[in-house]
């Protein structure tokens, strides 16, 4: 007897915005099969970024032959445009040395 499993598909559409879709698929469906079945909606949500996006299950990278379980959360994320270290360094330089960081305000004496 073949049963169905519920899978949540979360797509990072743009910064700080995501779409969540709940889909049913047959038990034994692999991650690759699931993504091929839902390629059209993903293409419409991600547009040109679809080719650069990464896929994980519950935040962990999984191989394409991973068999989906009931309640799995598939996450499709866009690639980073800027390296976080570079962005932090640029923000720090723009703010100036005296205004940034933990010790930007000197403690007031009591």
N, CA, C and O of each residue as an XYZ file, in Angstrom:
440
protein
N       0.845     -1.184      0.000
C       0.000      0.000      0.000
C       0.888      1.245      0.000
O       1.766      1.391      0.851
N       0.657      2.122     -0.944
C       1.433      3.339     -1.071
C       0.672      4.474     -0.396
O      -0.498      4.717     -0.689
N       1.351      5.157      0.505
C       0.696      6.273      1.186
C       1.347      7.573      0.739
O       2.413      7.569      0.124
N       0.702      8.666      1.051
C       1.212      9.986      0.713
C       1.895     10.605      1.919
O       1.580     10.280      3.064
N       2.843     11.507      1.645
C       3.519     12.248      2.706
C       3.328     13.739      2.442
O       3.272     14.179      1.294
N       3.230     14.498      3.514
C       3.125     15.954      3.405
C       4.519     16.551      3.490
O       5.294     16.221      4.388
N       4.829     17.421      2.562
C       6.132     18.066      2.507
C       5.922     19.563      2.406
O       5.096     20.033      1.624
N       6.667     20.303      3.197
C       6.597     21.760      3.165
C       7.737     22.270      2.286
O       8.890     21.874      2.461
N       7.413     23.134      1.356
C       8.399     23.708      0.441
C       8.512     25.199      0.741
O       7.544     25.944      0.583
N       9.693     25.630      1.172
C       9.927     27.029      1.531
C      10.913     27.606      0.524
O      11.989     27.053      0.294
N      10.520     28.739     -0.076
C      11.337     29.357     -1.117
C      11.695     30.775     -0.689
O      10.810     31.586     -0.415
N      13.002     31.077     -0.630
C      13.458     32.434     -0.345
C      13.375     33.253     -1.609
O      14.258     33.178     -2.464
N      12.308     34.042     -1.734
C      12.051     34.775     -2.966
C      12.959     35.992     -3.093
O      13.573     36.210     -4.137
N      13.042     36.779     -2.033
C      13.916     37.950     -1.995
C      14.332     38.169     -0.547
O      13.824     37.475      0.334
N      15.229     39.099     -0.267
C      15.675     39.272      1.123
C      14.507     39.494      2.089
O      13.633     40.328      1.851
N      14.514     38.738      3.166
C      13.521     38.811      4.247
C      12.087     38.490      3.806
O      11.128     38.916      4.449
N      11.947     37.748      2.725
C      10.616     37.372      2.239
C      10.680     35.949      1.695
O      11.575     35.613      0.918
N       9.739     35.128      2.101
C       9.717     33.747      1.623
C       8.283     33.310      1.373
O       7.335     33.882      1.909
N       8.152     32.296      0.558
C       6.865     31.666      0.263
C       6.909     30.251      0.811
O       7.918     29.561      0.666
N       5.836     29.814      1.434
C       5.768     28.441      1.935
C       4.577     27.743      1.303
O       3.449     28.232      1.359
N       4.845     26.602      0.706
C       3.815     25.807      0.057
C       3.814     24.421      0.683
O       4.881     23.848      0.902
N       2.654     23.877      0.971
C       2.554     22.518      1.503
C       2.053     21.629      0.368
O       1.006     21.886     -0.225
N       2.810     20.591      0.081
C       2.489     19.693     -1.025
C       2.446     18.252     -0.530
O       3.085     17.895      0.460
N       1.675     17.435     -1.245
C       1.615     16.002     -0.962
C       2.333     15.277     -2.090
O       2.237     15.657     -3.257
N       3.051     14.232     -1.718
C       3.699     13.396     -2.720
C       3.656     11.958     -2.230
O       3.382     11.693     -1.060
N       3.924     11.057     -3.124
C       3.898      9.636     -2.759
C       5.083      9.286     -1.875
O       6.158      9.872     -2.000
N       4.882      8.343     -0.997
C       5.982      7.854     -0.159
C       7.043      7.242     -1.070
O       6.723      6.536     -2.026
N       8.293      7.519     -0.765
C       9.380      7.015     -1.586
C       9.861      8.012     -2.626
O      10.798      7.718     -3.369
N       9.241      9.186     -2.695
C       9.668     10.215     -3.644
C      11.006     10.782     -3.206
O      11.201     11.092     -2.030
N      11.924     10.918     -4.146
C      13.234     11.484     -3.825
C      13.190     13.007     -3.967
O      12.262     13.565     -4.553
N      14.184     13.647     -3.433
C      14.286     15.097     -3.509
C      14.334     15.548     -4.966
O      13.688     16.529     -5.332
N      15.091     14.842     -5.794
C      15.191     15.185     -7.217
C      13.830     15.093     -7.902
O      13.450     15.987     -8.658
N      13.095     14.008     -7.636
C      11.775     13.827     -8.240
C      10.824     14.936     -7.822
O      10.073     15.468     -8.639
N      10.863     15.276     -6.544
C       9.974     16.323     -6.026
C      10.255     17.660     -6.698
O       9.327     18.368     -7.090
N      11.538     18.008     -6.832
C      11.894     19.281     -7.453
C      11.542     19.290     -8.936
O      11.159     20.330     -9.471
N      11.663     18.159     -9.600
C      11.273     18.101    -11.006
C       9.761     18.240    -11.170
O       9.294     18.860    -12.125
N       8.990     17.662    -10.236
C       7.529     17.774    -10.304
C       7.076     19.213    -10.097
O       6.061     19.629    -10.655
N       7.823     19.979     -9.293
C       7.408     21.336     -8.955
C       8.326     22.387     -9.571
O       8.468     23.480     -9.025
N       8.939     22.071    -10.685
C       9.875     22.997    -11.325
C       9.177     24.261    -11.837
O       9.740     25.351    -11.741
N       7.980     24.135    -12.370
C       7.282     25.304    -12.931
C       6.953     26.341    -11.857
O       7.253     27.518    -12.060
N       6.345     25.960    -10.711
C       6.086     26.980     -9.681
C       7.368     27.586     -9.124
O       7.403     28.775     -8.806
N       8.415     26.783     -9.003
C       9.682     27.303     -8.492
C      10.293     28.291     -9.477
O      10.845     29.315     -9.077
N      10.192     27.982    -10.753
C      10.712     28.879    -11.784
C       9.969     30.205    -11.754
O      10.580     31.261    -11.918
N       8.649     30.162    -11.543
C       7.882     31.405    -11.514
C       8.196     32.228    -10.261
O       8.171     33.458    -10.314
N       8.491     31.568     -9.133
C       8.818     32.294     -7.908
C      10.227     32.873     -7.937
O      10.437     34.014     -7.526
N      11.191     32.098     -8.418
C      12.590     32.510     -8.362
C      13.087     33.212     -9.620
O      14.063     33.959     -9.564
N      12.436     32.986    -10.737
C      12.866     33.619    -11.987
C      14.254     33.169    -12.390
O      14.535     31.971    -12.428
N      15.128     34.125    -12.693
C      16.479     33.813    -13.158
C      17.347     33.189    -12.064
O      18.333     32.519    -12.371
N      16.996     33.398    -10.802
C      17.805     32.889     -9.687
C      17.619     31.386     -9.481
O      18.307     30.797     -8.647
N      16.714     30.757    -10.214
C      16.428     29.329    -10.021
C      17.676     28.486    -10.246
O      17.885     27.511     -9.525
N      18.510     28.830    -11.220
C      19.710     28.050    -11.500
C      20.781     28.182    -10.431
O      21.586     27.269    -10.247
N      20.804     29.316     -9.718
C      21.826     29.568     -8.701
C      21.392     29.176     -7.298
O      22.170     29.317     -6.355
N      20.181     28.692     -7.139
C      19.669     28.440     -5.797
C      20.161     27.105     -5.247
O      20.503     26.185     -5.990
N      20.182     27.037     -3.922
C      20.607     25.821     -3.227
C      19.390     25.164     -2.571
O      18.385     25.823     -2.303
N      19.495     23.873     -2.321
C      18.381     23.125     -1.757
C      18.844     22.371     -0.520
O      19.931     21.794     -0.498
N      18.001     22.383      0.510
C      18.312     21.642      1.726
C      17.016     21.122      2.340
O      15.926     21.564      1.978
N      17.144     20.192      3.261
C      15.999     19.675      4.013
C      16.272     19.981      5.476
O      17.240     19.492      6.056
N      15.405     20.797      6.063
C      15.571     21.245      7.444
C      16.946     21.887      7.665
O      17.560     21.696      8.715
N      17.427     22.650      6.670
C      18.684     23.371      6.805
C      19.929     22.533      6.599
O      21.040     23.044      6.736
N      19.774     21.258      6.272
C      20.906     20.362      6.049
C      20.950     19.972      4.572
O      19.935     19.583      3.994
N      22.131     20.080      3.968
C      22.258     19.651      2.576
C      21.985     18.165      2.477
O      22.452     17.375      3.298
N      21.235     17.800      1.478
C      20.908     16.395      1.232
C      21.220     16.053     -0.221
O      21.132     16.923     -1.087
N      21.580     14.808     -0.502
C      21.836     14.410     -1.890
C      20.516     14.350     -2.662
O      19.451     14.234     -2.055
N      20.577     14.428     -3.992
C      19.346     14.379     -4.800
C      18.552     13.086     -4.629
O      17.346     13.076     -4.872
N      19.197     12.001     -4.219
C      18.480     10.735     -4.059
C      17.926     10.549     -2.641
O      17.504      9.448     -2.288
N      17.921     11.591     -1.842
C      17.349     11.536     -0.482
C      15.846     11.278     -0.589
O      15.149     11.966     -1.334
N      15.353     10.298      0.145
C      13.928      9.955      0.131
C      13.203     10.825      1.152
O      13.561     10.854      2.329
N      12.184     11.529      0.683
C      11.446     12.454      1.546
C      10.581     11.704      2.552
O      10.002     10.661      2.249
N      10.511     12.266      3.760
C       9.695     11.699      4.839
C       8.536     12.643      5.122
O       8.554     13.806      4.721
N       7.538     12.135      5.810
C       6.395     12.959      6.176
C       6.847     14.094      7.097
O       7.538     13.859      8.087
N       6.454     15.318      6.765
C       6.795     16.472      7.583
C       8.112     17.134      7.226
O       8.517     18.088      7.891
N       8.794     16.652      6.189
C      10.056     17.281      5.779
C       9.803     18.707      5.296
O       8.753     19.023      4.739
N      10.799     19.549      5.530
C      10.740     20.950      5.084
C      11.883     21.145      4.091
O      13.055     21.147      4.468
N      11.526     21.308      2.816
C      12.523     21.547      1.773
C      12.702     23.052      1.653
O      11.730     23.791      1.490
N      13.947     23.501      1.734
C      14.238     24.930      1.684
C      15.044     25.240      0.431
O      16.103     24.656      0.201
N      14.537     26.153     -0.368
C      15.221     26.610     -1.578
C      15.705     28.025     -1.281
O      14.896     28.921     -1.039
N      17.012     28.226     -1.298
C      17.565     29.540     -0.966
C      18.361     30.093     -2.140
O      18.956     29.349     -2.919
N      18.355     31.404     -2.244
C      19.129     32.075     -3.281
C      20.584     32.150     -2.841
O      20.883     32.081     -1.649
N      21.474     32.290     -3.791
C      22.887     32.439     -3.433
C      23.115     33.860     -2.910
O      22.381     34.787     -3.251
N      24.135     34.007     -2.086
C      24.456     35.316     -1.529
C      25.026     36.215     -2.607
O      25.819     35.774     -3.440
N      24.623     37.471     -2.591
C      25.164     38.432     -3.560
C      26.450     39.058     -3.048
O      27.339     39.404     -3.826
N      26.541     39.198     -1.729
C      27.711     39.831     -1.117
C      28.197     38.924      0.006
O      27.395     38.385      0.768
N      29.493     38.761      0.103
C      30.079     37.997      1.188
C      29.805     38.735      2.504
O      30.097     39.928      2.590
N      29.258     38.076      3.530
C      28.929     38.757      4.786
C      30.127     39.452      5.433
O      29.973     40.515      6.034
N      31.305     38.869      5.318
C      32.495     39.504      5.898
C      32.813     40.813      5.191
O      33.164     41.803      5.833
N      32.691     40.815      3.879
C      32.960     42.034      3.111
C      31.916     43.100      3.443
O      32.262     44.270      3.609
N      30.657     42.713      3.541
C      29.600     43.669      3.860
C      29.825     44.300      5.234
O      29.644     45.507      5.399
N      30.212     43.503      6.204
C      30.470     44.029      7.549
C      31.650     44.993      7.533
O      31.601     46.053      8.157
N      32.697     44.628      6.825
C      33.876     45.491      6.726
C      33.509     46.829      6.070
O      33.964     47.883      6.515
N      32.690     46.789      5.019
C      32.283     48.028      4.341
C      31.411     48.893      5.240
O      31.551     50.116      5.250
N      30.507     48.263      6.001
C      29.674     49.037      6.939
C      30.542     49.703      7.999
O      30.330     50.865      8.347
N      31.508     48.969      8.501
C      32.397     49.496      9.531
C      33.186     50.690      9.001
O      33.329     51.695      9.696
N      33.698     50.587      7.778
C      34.453     51.686      7.191
C      33.559     52.892      6.934
O      34.004     54.029      7.096
N      32.312     52.671      6.538
C      31.391     53.780      6.275
C      30.990     54.489      7.566
O      30.803     55.705      7.564
N      30.855     53.752      8.664
C      30.448     54.348      9.935
C      31.590     55.112     10.588
O      31.359     56.059     11.340
N      32.778     54.718     10.310
C      33.916     55.335     10.969
C      34.316     54.529     12.189
O      33.508     53.807     12.772
N      35.569     54.665     12.560
C      36.108     53.849     13.639
C      35.493     54.187     14.991
O      35.288     53.284     15.802
N      35.199     55.422     15.255
C      34.737     55.845     16.586
C      33.255     55.559     16.854
O      32.841     55.485     18.010
N      32.465     55.399     15.805
C      31.024     55.229     16.006
C      30.555     53.778     15.962
O      29.382     53.514     16.222
N      31.418     52.850     15.648
C      30.986     51.461     15.473
C      31.520     50.564     16.585
O      32.510     50.884     17.243
N      30.857     49.458     16.774
C      31.358     48.434     17.683
C      30.776     48.505     19.071
O      29.933     49.352     19.367
N      31.234     47.610     19.917
C      30.729     47.512     21.293
C      31.096     48.715     22.134
O      30.337     49.122     23.013
N      32.243     49.276     21.868
C      32.760     50.349     22.727
C      32.627     51.714     22.084
O      33.451     52.597     22.321
N      31.594     51.895     21.270
C      31.423     53.163     20.588
C      31.003     54.261     21.579
O      31.337     55.429     21.384
N      30.290     53.898     22.611
C      29.882     54.865     23.645
C      30.718     54.604     24.891
O      30.790     53.480     25.387
N      31.330     55.634     25.372
C      32.128     55.469     26.582
C      31.196     55.432     27.790
O      30.214     56.173     27.836
N      31.490     54.592     28.752
C      30.637     54.511     29.943
C      30.672     55.827     30.708
O      31.716     56.467     30.837
N      29.521     56.206     31.203
C      29.463     57.439     31.999
C      29.821     57.135     33.442
O      29.341     56.150     34.003
N      30.657     57.966     34.052
C      31.028     57.718     35.451
C      29.833     57.926     36.369
O      28.966     58.758     36.099
N      29.797     57.181     37.431
C      28.680     57.272     38.387
C      28.993     58.178     39.523
O      28.163     58.364     40.412
